[in-house]
Amino acid sequence: MKNINAVKQGTIVNVSINGKLYKKICASLKQADELFHSVLKAKENPSEENIKALRCYLNEKLRIAILAGLETDPDTGEVYLAGFNTPIPLKLVEVVKEYHENGYPLEAILNFWKLLMINPDKRVRESLFDFITTHDFVLTDKGYMVVYKAVYYRDEANTEQSFGEFISNQYLHVKKDWKCSPNKYVVYKQLDDAGTLGITKIETAENWDSNKDVEILGKLGDLFDSIFNTTDVKDNTPVYTDMHTRTMNIVLGQPVYMERKECDSDPAIDCSYGLHVGATKYVEHFGLGTSVVLVCFVNPANVVAVPQYDHSKMRVSEYFPFAFASYKDKKIDIIEQAYFESDYCTYEQEELEKQIANVQANELPIATAINAEEESRPMSELMKILETRLVDIE
């Protein structure tokens, strides 16, 4: 039996539910009257439905949670994804509220949280969403973050664009800037030692003298499709390397990985061990004219540290480069590629299955990083999160 008492004075309503006191300062007299009527209704008939309605008036987070199909702890006010025990950060709850009230799809936000819940560092779980909303990061439907990485060509002696890069850059330029069909243009190569590539309109090439020292390679659109819309993309894309050690091989469509235990999770340290990715501001700082900008997916579970002072970047233990981009006038244009989040999901499914096997063997699913806070959640919670993510991907 619920024991409910209350007193109203102007816009202030004090409520006691089974001895626990709540104080609500309402925005208007009308809101205070509605709350007090809810108190009287619950006092007269303390059903679960009436008690829940009263708690919604008293606790905004509870109201949001119920509207969005989430769960909440009536004593602490913490909000959870239904069936889980990891509290959702307030900033993310506010975004869920905004999305729900405006009828926006919640898939990306909730999938982001399902991935972030796997992250073993409480500091990352609490700060990451606030970090990405402050800067120009976006989320995919599966919950991955889209980030940027400045890299060099692996072969420093050859900094010329590869054939694949030339085709992609010209394809994007014709479609976005000139707003024409790429198949209105042909790609040609100068038959000299330099082998310079170029494009021209089909009618222009048809009027060239037969003795002109060039070779027509094909229509721009057809060449783009043959390179990037086939299963042989890896054979047509260049190999890049990191700007710091110059030792890594970075290839589009292949995850770049570093053992989490070798990464530094201390947010007070800007530059330390780990793979660095960031926002456009980060690319502006490190894109020195000779570098290439890669566009990557990052699983929130693989974020190791969000530096407190350099807010343009983060340290991760893994990223998935899926495209390269042009960077001009402080604007990044993604060049179309054959890699999408579904390609990363295929890889992720195998990794999740390994993590579940580790949990079943009483091991943590993700290794602890340097300077990380110890995992405090029970193994059963981690197992449940991993299994849910596996179901979502499948």
JODAQUI-V456549 format. One record per pair of residues at least 6 apart in sequence whose ideal C-beta (glycine too) atoms are under 6 Angstrom apart, sorted by the first residue. I is the first residue (numbers start at 1). J is the second residue. If there is no record, write none. Layout:
i:I j:J
i:I j:J
This chain:
i:2 j:46
i:2 j:51
i:3 j:18
i:4 j:17
i:4 j:42
i:4 j:43
i:5 j:16
i:6 j:15
i:6 j:39
i:7 j:14
i:8 j:36
i:11 j:26
i:11 j:29
i:11 j:32
i:12 j:25
i:13 j:24
i:13 j:32
i:13 j:35
i:13 j:36
i:14 j:23
i:15 j:22
i:15 j:39
i:22 j:58
i:24 j:58
i:26 j:32
i:35 j:57
i:38 j:53
i:38 j:54
i:38 j:57
i:41 j:50
i:42 j:50
i:42 j:51
i:42 j:54
i:55 j:62
i:55 j:74
i:56 j:62
i:56 j:63
i:59 j:77
i:61 j:77
i:61 j:79
i:61 j:93
i:62 j:72
i:64 j:93
i:64 j:97
i:65 j:72
i:65 j:79
i:67 j:100
i:68 j:96
i:68 j:100
i:70 j:79
i:71 j:80
i:71 j:82
i:72 j:79
i:78 j:87
i:79 j:88
i:79 j:93
i:85 j:381
i:86 j:117
i:89 j:126
i:91 j:129
i:91 j:130
i:92 j:129
i:99 j:106
i:107 j:141
i:108 j:139
i:108 j:141
i:111 j:142
i:111 j:143
i:112 j:139
i:112 j:143
i:112 j:300
i:114 j:389
i:115 j:143
i:115 j:299
i:115 j:300
i:115 j:301
i:116 j:125
i:116 j:300
i:117 j:385
i:118 j:301
i:118 j:385
i:119 j:125
i:119 j:301
i:120 j:366
i:120 j:375
i:121 j:265
i:121 j:372
i:122 j:373
i:124 j:303
i:127 j:306
i:128 j:303
i:131 j:306
i:135 j:279
i:136 j:279
i:136 j:280
i:137 j:145
i:138 j:146
i:140 j:341
i:142 j:341
i:144 j:297
i:144 j:341
i:145 j:298
i:147 j:277
i:147 j:296
i:147 j:298
i:148 j:283
i:148 j:293
i:149 j:277
i:149 j:294
i:149 j:296
i:150 j:283
i:150 j:286
i:150 j:287
i:150 j:291
i:150 j:293
i:151 j:240
i:151 j:250
i:151 j:292
i:151 j:294
i:152 j:241
i:152 j:243
i:152 j:291
i:153 j:159
i:154 j:239
i:154 j:240
i:154 j:241
i:162 j:238
i:164 j:227
i:164 j:236
i:164 j:237
i:166 j:197
i:167 j:223
i:167 j:224
i:167 j:227
i:168 j:335
i:170 j:199
i:170 j:220
i:171 j:182
i:171 j:220
i:171 j:224
i:172 j:335
i:174 j:180
i:174 j:182
i:182 j:220
i:182 j:221
i:183 j:219
i:183 j:221
i:185 j:199
i:185 j:201
i:185 j:220
i:186 j:202
i:186 j:205
i:186 j:216
i:186 j:219
i:187 j:199
i:187 j:217
i:187 j:220
i:187 j:223
i:188 j:198
i:188 j:214
i:188 j:216
i:189 j:195
i:189 j:197
i:189 j:215
i:189 j:217
i:190 j:196
i:190 j:214
i:191 j:213
i:191 j:215
i:199 j:220
i:205 j:216
i:227 j:236
i:228 j:337
i:228 j:338
i:229 j:338
i:233 j:338
i:234 j:253
i:237 j:252
i:239 j:249
i:239 j:251
i:240 j:250
i:241 j:248
i:242 j:248
i:250 j:256
i:252 j:321
i:253 j:339
i:255 j:318
i:255 j:320
i:255 j:347
i:256 j:319
i:257 j:318
i:258 j:275
i:258 j:317
i:260 j:317
i:260 j:366
i:260 j:367
i:260 j:369
i:261 j:367
i:262 j:273
i:263 j:273
i:263 j:274
i:263 j:304
i:263 j:315
i:263 j:317
i:263 j:369
i:264 j:272
i:264 j:273
i:264 j:274
i:264 j:370
i:264 j:371
i:265 j:304
i:265 j:305
i:265 j:369
i:265 j:371
i:265 j:372
i:266 j:371
i:267 j:305
i:267 j:306
i:267 j:307
i:267 j:308
i:268 j:308
i:270 j:307
i:270 j:309
i:270 j:310
i:274 j:304
i:274 j:315
i:275 j:316
i:276 j:313
i:277 j:296
i:277 j:316
i:277 j:319
i:278 j:312
i:278 j:313
i:279 j:312
i:280 j:332
i:281 j:312
i:282 j:312
i:282 j:313
i:283 j:293
i:287 j:327
i:292 j:324
i:293 j:325
i:293 j:327
i:294 j:321
i:294 j:324
i:295 j:323
i:295 j:325
i:295 j:334
i:296 j:319
i:296 j:320
i:296 j:321
i:297 j:320
i:297 j:344
i:298 j:316
i:298 j:319
i:302 j:316
i:302 j:317
i:302 j:318
i:303 j:314
i:303 j:316
i:304 j:315
i:304 j:316
i:304 j:317
i:304 j:369
i:305 j:315
i:306 j:314
i:320 j:344
i:322 j:337
i:322 j:339
i:323 j:334
i:323 j:335
i:323 j:337
i:324 j:335
i:325 j:332
i:325 j:333
i:325 j:334
i:325 j:335
i:326 j:333
i:345 j:393
i:349 j:393
i:352 j:386
i:352 j:389
i:352 j:390
i:355 j:365
i:355 j:386
i:356 j:386
i:358 j:365
i:359 j:365
i:359 j:382
i:359 j:383
i:365 j:382
i:365 j:386
